Amino acid sequence: MELRHLGDSGLVVSVVGLGGNNLGRPGTAAESQAGARALVGAALDTGISLFDVADVYGAPRGRSEELLGAALSGRRDQAVIATKFGVDMHGGNGPDFGARGSRRYVKLAAEASLRRLDTDWIDLYQVHRLDPTTPLEETLAGLDDLVRAGTIRYAGLCNLAGPTRRRLAGPHRRVGPAGRRAEPVLPAGTGLRAGDPAGLPAFRAEPAAVLPAGQRVADRQVPARRRRASK
């Protein structure tokens, strides 16, 4: 299986990834633990390393993460787990008070995903849907906290509408621990490098981006009012 870097990050994944929205979905072959284990095991044996789920996937919500975690038992080091947060979990991650992009909720959601996945870390943790009530800066700060704590290794954004991608592309820069400004995370004019199957194999044509681990995102010029990103 061919391996590639995910976007411009150092995260290396298989060129083919397994989407997990059918794990735990009624009426599918992967609804049961036995079915999920067989599917995930076959994927690993084929050389697939990237497994993409979300806290909201499965019935009940969160079941997809539970099934994936159990299916990876004993083989966790062979897998890159990508999961997401930001869609209403109906209390499954704890109370969100309608602010699912808040620094508080980002931490709660990640801890809940870790428990369901039965893992000590998440390789790629993504904002599934932007929270229109919380500044993006706060959400990114919460993700930065998780990277620095070792809870997640990379942070990402997905399902961003074109205008939002363009607003984010130019002004974002990363700075080191001492606050020194470094190179742009996302080259101006390129958007968020998504919709490119070669760069983001597991996410079909959905807009997404990977933010470098261990770096703060600064110099943001995001308007206070934003449209909710399309699903």
VOVO-872880 format. One record per residue (C-alpha): residue in one letter; residue number from 1; x, y negated, z. Coordinates in pm, 1 decimal, always signed. Example, Ala and Ser with C-alpha at 12.3 -4.5 7.8 and 13.67 -1.06 7.14 Angstrom:
<pts>
@res=a n=1 east=+1230.0 north=+450.0 up=+780.0
@res=s n=2 east=+1367.0 north=+106.0 up=+714.0
</pts>
This chain:
<pts>
@res=m n=1 east=+0.0 north=+0.0 up=+0.0
@res=e n=2 east=+137.1 north=-338.9 up=-99.1
@res=l n=3 east=+190.7 north=-587.8 up=+184.0
@res=r n=4 east=+159.4 north=-964.9 up=+161.1
@res=h n=5 east=+184.7 north=-1269.1 up=+381.1
@res=l n=6 east=-154.5 north=-1408.1 up=+477.8
@res=g n=7 east=-159.0 north=-1754.5 up=+326.8
@res=d n=8 east=+155.3 north=-1948.3 up=+423.2
@res=s n=9 east=+185.9 north=-1778.8 up=+762.7
@res=g n=10 east=+427.4 north=-1512.9 up=+884.1
@res=l n=11 east=+143.0 north=-1267.5 up=+932.9
@res=v n=12 east=+196.6 north=-969.9 up=+700.9
@res=v n=13 east=-106.1 north=-762.6 up=+602.5
@res=s n=14 east=-205.5 north=-499.6 up=+349.1
@res=v n=15 east=-325.2 north=-640.6 up=+18.1
@res=v n=16 east=-653.7 north=-456.7 up=+75.8
@res=g n=17 east=-836.8 north=-517.3 up=+403.2
@res=l n=18 east=-1138.0 north=-348.5 up=+559.0
@res=g n=19 east=-1433.1 north=-574.4 up=+639.9
@res=g n=20 east=-1610.8 north=-456.1 up=+952.9
@res=n n=21 east=-1957.0 north=-605.7 up=+921.6
@res=n n=22 east=-2098.1 north=-256.1 up=+862.4
@res=l n=23 east=-1948.3 north=-118.6 up=+1182.9
@res=g n=24 east=-2243.0 north=-68.1 up=+1414.3
@res=r n=25 east=-2496.6 north=-178.4 up=+1154.4
@res=p n=26 east=-2811.0 north=+39.3 up=+1158.4
@res=g n=27 east=-2852.4 north=+259.0 up=+855.4
@res=t n=28 east=-2484.2 north=+265.8 up=+757.2
@res=a n=29 east=-2235.0 north=+551.7 up=+774.5
@res=a n=30 east=-2033.0 north=+350.8 up=+1027.3
@res=e n=31 east=-2323.8 north=+290.0 up=+1263.8
@res=s n=32 east=-2199.0 north=+557.2 up=+1505.4
@res=q n=33 east=-1864.6 north=+586.4 up=+1679.6
@res=a n=34 east=-1789.6 north=+904.4 up=+1484.1
@res=g n=35 east=-1858.9 north=+729.2 up=+1154.9
@res=a n=36 east=-1653.9 north=+425.6 up=+1250.5
@res=r n=37 east=-1362.6 north=+640.3 up=+1364.2
@res=a n=38 east=-1365.6 north=+833.3 up=+1036.2
@res=l n=39 east=-1378.3 north=+513.8 up=+829.2
@res=v n=40 east=-1105.1 north=+333.0 up=+1020.7
@res=g n=41 east=-886.6 north=+643.6 up=+1031.2
@res=a n=42 east=-916.6 north=+691.0 up=+655.6
@res=a n=43 east=-827.1 north=+325.1 up=+600.3
@res=l n=44 east=-516.6 north=+352.6 up=+818.0
@res=d n=45 east=-411.6 north=+673.6 up=+645.4
@res=t n=46 east=-439.9 north=+492.1 up=+311.0
@res=g n=47 east=-209.2 north=+216.2 up=+432.1
@res=i n=48 east=-470.0 north=-49.7 up=+510.9
@res=s n=49 east=-359.1 north=-257.0 up=+808.2
@res=l n=50 east=-600.1 north=-553.2 up=+809.2
@res=f n=51 east=-936.7 north=-509.2 up=+982.3
@res=d n=52 east=-1173.9 north=-805.4 up=+979.7
@res=v n=53 east=-1466.4 north=-821.3 up=+1222.5
@res=a n=54 east=-1654.6 north=-1087.2 up=+1420.4
@res=d n=55 east=-1807.0 north=-1101.4 up=+1764.8
@res=v n=56 east=-2152.9 north=-1134.4 up=+1608.3
@res=y n=57 east=-2129.2 north=-823.7 up=+1388.7
@res=g n=58 east=-2316.7 north=-506.5 up=+1478.7
@res=a n=59 east=-2637.1 north=-421.7 up=+1660.5
@res=p n=60 east=-2638.1 north=-529.0 up=+1931.9
@res=r n=61 east=-2404.3 north=-818.6 up=+1865.2
@res=g n=62 east=-2049.9 north=-724.9 up=+1957.3
@res=r n=63 east=-2092.3 north=-359.3 up=+1863.7
@res=s n=64 east=-1861.7 north=-391.7 up=+1562.1
@res=e n=65 east=-1571.7 north=-498.4 up=+1783.6
@res=e n=66 east=-1642.7 north=-216.6 up=+2028.0
@res=l n=67 east=-1642.5 north=+46.5 up=+1754.0
@res=l n=68 east=-1325.5 north=-89.1 up=+1594.1
@res=g n=69 east=-1142.7 north=-98.7 up=+1926.1
@res=a n=70 east=-1233.9 north=+260.8 up=+2004.3
@res=a n=71 east=-1147.0 north=+375.2 up=+1651.5
@res=l n=72 east=-799.6 north=+219.9 up=+1682.9
@res=s n=73 east=-725.9 north=+399.3 up=+2010.4
@res=g n=74 east=-371.2 north=+531.9 up=+1988.6
@res=r n=75 east=-308.3 north=+347.9 up=+1661.4
@res=r n=76 east=-339.7 north=-16.8 up=+1765.4
@res=d n=77 east=+16.1 north=-100.9 up=+1658.4
@res=q n=78 east=-67.3 north=-0.3 up=+1300.0
@res=a n=79 east=-347.3 north=-254.8 up=+1273.0
@res=v n=80 east=-384.5 north=-629.5 up=+1229.6
@res=i n=81 east=-713.8 north=-725.3 up=+1392.5
@res=a n=82 east=-888.9 north=-1037.3 up=+1268.0
@res=t n=83 east=-1205.0 north=-1143.0 up=+1448.3
@res=k n=84 east=-1414.9 north=-1456.4 up=+1472.0
@res=f n=85 east=-1627.9 north=-1664.5 up=+1706.9
@res=g n=86 east=-1868.8 north=-1955.1 up=+1680.6
@res=v n=87 east=-2201.1 north=-1794.4 up=+1587.3
@res=d n=88 east=-2471.8 north=-1765.0 up=+1853.8
@res=m n=89 east=-2408.4 north=-1447.7 up=+2057.3
@res=h n=90 east=-2728.6 north=-1485.5 up=+2259.1
@res=g n=91 east=-2524.5 north=-1490.6 up=+2579.1
@res=g n=92 east=-2300.1 north=-1199.2 up=+2483.2
@res=n n=93 east=-1986.5 north=-1404.9 up=+2550.3
@res=g n=94 east=-2135.2 north=-1586.8 up=+2847.0
@res=p n=95 east=-2333.1 north=-1913.5 up=+2842.5
@res=d n=96 east=-2228.8 north=-2146.7 up=+2561.3
@res=f n=97 east=-2454.3 north=-2445.2 up=+2647.7
@res=g n=98 east=-2490.6 north=-2507.5 up=+2274.9
@res=a n=99 east=-2121.7 north=-2598.6 up=+2236.6
@res=r n=100 east=-1959.3 north=-2297.8 up=+2074.0
@res=g n=101 east=-1652.8 north=-2496.9 up=+1967.9
@res=s n=102 east=-1572.4 north=-2628.5 up=+2314.3
@res=r n=103 east=-1241.0 north=-2549.9 up=+2478.2
@res=r n=104 east=-1429.5 north=-2368.5 up=+2752.3
@res=y n=105 east=-1623.9 north=-2146.9 up=+2514.0
@res=v n=106 east=-1324.4 north=-2067.3 up=+2291.7
@res=k n=107 east=-1158.4 north=-1907.1 up=+2595.6
@res=l n=108 east=-1474.5 north=-1723.5 up=+2702.7
@res=a n=109 east=-1533.8 north=-1585.6 up=+2354.0
@res=a n=110 east=-1175.9 north=-1465.5 up=+2314.3
@res=e n=111 east=-1181.1 north=-1288.6 up=+2649.6
@res=a n=112 east=-1507.7 north=-1115.5 up=+2557.8
@res=s n=113 east=-1364.7 north=-1002.5 up=+2223.5
@res=l n=114 east=-1054.7 north=-864.8 up=+2395.1
@res=r n=115 east=-1273.9 north=-654.2 up=+2622.3
@res=r n=116 east=-1484.5 north=-520.7 up=+2337.9
@res=l n=117 east=-1181.3 north=-448.2 up=+2120.9
@res=d n=118 east=-1001.6 north=-290.5 up=+2418.2
@res=t n=119 east=-680.2 north=-467.5 up=+2325.0
@res=d n=120 east=-435.0 north=-705.5 up=+2489.7
@res=w n=121 east=-413.1 north=-942.0 up=+2192.9
@res=i n=122 east=-592.7 north=-1052.7 up=+1877.7
@res=d n=123 east=-375.6 north=-1094.3 up=+1570.4
@res=l n=124 east=-593.1 north=-1352.0 up=+1391.8
@res=y n=125 east=-870.3 north=-1539.8 up=+1572.9
@res=q n=126 east=-1093.5 north=-1751.3 up=+1352.0
@res=v n=127 east=-1361.4 north=-2013.7 up=+1385.5
@res=h n=128 east=-1653.3 north=-1841.8 up=+1216.0
@res=r n=129 east=-1867.9 north=-2153.4 up=+1195.7
@res=l n=130 east=-1780.7 north=-2510.9 up=+1290.2
@res=d n=131 east=-1965.3 north=-2653.2 up=+1589.8
@res=p n=132 east=-2115.7 north=-2988.8 up=+1485.0
@res=t n=133 east=-2145.0 north=-3099.0 up=+1849.7
@res=t n=134 east=-1775.9 north=-3055.3 up=+1938.6
@res=p n=135 east=-1478.7 north=-3242.5 up=+1786.4
@res=l n=136 east=-1264.7 north=-3010.3 up=+1576.1
@res=e n=137 east=-962.7 north=-3137.4 up=+1768.9
@res=e n=138 east=-1101.4 north=-2981.1 up=+2086.1
@res=t n=139 east=-1165.9 north=-2647.3 up=+1917.0
@res=l n=140 east=-814.2 north=-2639.4 up=+1776.9
@res=a n=141 east=-673.1 north=-2731.5 up=+2116.9
@res=g n=142 east=-856.8 north=-2434.0 up=+2265.3
@res=l n=143 east=-707.8 north=-2206.3 up=+2001.3
@res=d n=144 east=-364.7 north=-2351.2 up=+2068.4
@res=d n=145 east=-409.5 north=-2264.1 up=+2437.4
@res=l n=146 east=-479.7 north=-1902.3 up=+2341.5
@res=v n=147 east=-171.0 north=-1880.3 up=+2119.0
@res=r n=148 east=+50.7 north=-2014.9 up=+2394.3
@res=a n=149 east=-102.3 north=-1773.3 up=+2646.3
@res=g n=150 east=-35.1 north=-1477.4 up=+2416.0
@res=t n=151 east=-405.0 north=-1396.0 up=+2386.6
@res=i n=152 east=-399.6 north=-1448.6 up=+2010.1
@res=r n=153 east=-109.6 north=-1458.5 up=+1767.4
@res=y n=154 east=-261.6 north=-1669.8 up=+1491.3
@res=a n=155 east=-561.2 north=-1900.6 up=+1468.6
@res=g n=156 east=-770.9 north=-1957.8 up=+1161.0
@res=l n=157 east=-1071.1 north=-2135.5 up=+1014.2
@res=c n=158 east=-1320.0 north=-1982.9 up=+773.3
@res=n n=159 east=-1644.7 north=-2065.6 up=+594.3
@res=l n=160 east=-1549.2 north=-2427.2 up=+534.2
@res=a n=161 east=-1730.0 north=-2631.3 up=+274.0
@res=g n=162 east=-1521.7 north=-2797.6 up=+0.9
@res=p n=163 east=-1538.7 north=-3153.9 up=+138.5
@res=t n=164 east=-1430.1 north=-3032.0 up=+482.8
@res=r n=165 east=-1134.3 north=-2846.5 up=+333.4
@res=r n=166 east=-1022.5 north=-3155.4 up=+148.2
@res=r n=167 east=-1048.1 north=-3371.2 up=+460.9
@res=l n=168 east=-838.0 north=-3123.4 up=+657.0
@res=a n=169 east=-572.8 north=-3058.9 up=+394.1
@res=g n=170 east=-377.7 north=-3382.6 up=+386.4
@res=p n=171 east=-351.7 north=-3529.8 up=+734.7
@res=h n=172 east=-281.1 north=-3217.2 up=+942.0
@res=r n=173 east=+73.3 north=-3175.9 up=+1056.6
@res=r n=174 east=+226.5 north=-2951.2 up=+1315.1
@res=v n=175 east=+458.6 north=-3067.5 up=+1586.5
@res=g n=176 east=+699.8 north=-2872.4 up=+1801.9
@res=p n=177 east=+689.5 north=-2842.3 up=+2181.6
@res=a n=178 east=+884.7 north=-3166.3 up=+2219.6
@res=g n=179 east=+633.8 north=-3352.7 up=+2006.7
@res=r n=180 east=+859.7 north=-3396.0 up=+1706.2
@res=r n=181 east=+665.7 north=-3406.5 up=+1381.8
@res=a n=182 east=+743.3 north=-3129.4 up=+1138.3
@res=e n=183 east=+635.1 north=-3031.1 up=+788.3
@res=p n=184 east=+270.4 north=-3028.8 up=+680.0
@res=v n=185 east=+88.0 north=-2710.4 up=+765.4
@res=l n=186 east=-122.2 north=-2735.7 up=+451.0
@res=p n=187 east=+29.8 north=-2901.4 up=+143.5
@res=a n=188 east=-170.8 north=-3202.5 up=+35.7
@res=g n=189 east=-405.3 north=-3134.8 up=-250.6
@res=t n=190 east=-422.4 north=-2757.9 up=-199.4
@res=g n=191 east=-726.2 north=-2748.2 up=+27.5
@res=l n=192 east=-703.8 north=-2468.4 up=+280.9
@res=r n=193 east=-558.9 north=-2207.0 up=+48.6
@res=a n=194 east=-868.9 north=-2002.1 up=+40.1
@res=g n=195 east=-1074.1 north=-1831.5 up=-216.1
@res=d n=196 east=-746.3 north=-1681.3 up=-341.1
@res=p n=197 east=-775.3 north=-1302.4 up=-312.9
@res=a n=198 east=-397.7 north=-1272.1 up=-335.4
@res=g n=199 east=-352.7 north=-1497.1 up=-35.1
@res=l n=200 east=-649.7 north=-1385.7 up=+171.3
@res=p n=201 east=-728.6 north=-1026.7 up=+73.5
@res=a n=202 east=-986.1 north=-950.6 up=+341.5
@res=f n=203 east=-1204.3 north=-1257.0 up=+304.9
@res=r n=204 east=-1340.5 north=-1222.9 up=-48.3
@res=a n=205 east=-1384.1 north=-1575.0 up=-188.5
@res=e n=206 east=-1473.7 north=-1737.0 up=+141.1
@res=p n=207 east=-1275.6 north=-2047.8 up=+234.4
@res=a n=208 east=-1027.2 north=-1978.0 up=+512.3
@res=a n=209 east=-689.0 north=-2082.4 up=+642.8
@res=v n=210 east=-431.6 north=-1959.2 up=+888.7
@res=l n=211 east=-274.8 north=-2206.5 up=+1127.2
@res=p n=212 east=+86.9 north=-2135.1 up=+1227.4
@res=a n=213 east=+118.3 north=-1974.0 up=+1569.3
@res=g n=214 east=+272.5 north=-2170.9 up=+1852.3
@res=q n=215 east=+232.6 north=-2507.3 up=+1684.5
@res=r n=216 east=+4.8 north=-2793.2 up=+1774.5
@res=v n=217 east=-206.2 north=-2959.7 up=+1508.2
@res=a n=218 east=-189.8 north=-3337.9 up=+1520.8
@res=d n=219 east=-252.3 north=-3650.6 up=+1314.7
@res=r n=220 east=-610.9 north=-3547.7 up=+1248.0
@res=q n=221 east=-843.8 north=-3782.0 up=+1065.9
@res=v n=222 east=-1168.3 north=-3591.1 up=+1090.6
@res=p n=223 east=-1482.9 north=-3807.8 up=+1093.4
@res=a n=224 east=-1683.9 north=-3793.9 up=+1414.7
@res=r n=225 east=-1990.8 north=-3672.5 up=+1225.6
@res=r n=226 east=-1950.1 north=-3366.0 up=+1008.6
@res=r n=227 east=-2190.6 north=-3152.9 up=+815.7
@res=r n=228 east=-2226.7 north=-2799.7 up=+945.0
@res=a n=229 east=-2013.2 north=-2573.0 up=+728.8
@res=s n=230 east=-2203.2 north=-2342.8 up=+497.7
@res=k n=231 east=-2249.5 north=-1987.2 up=+613.8
</pts>
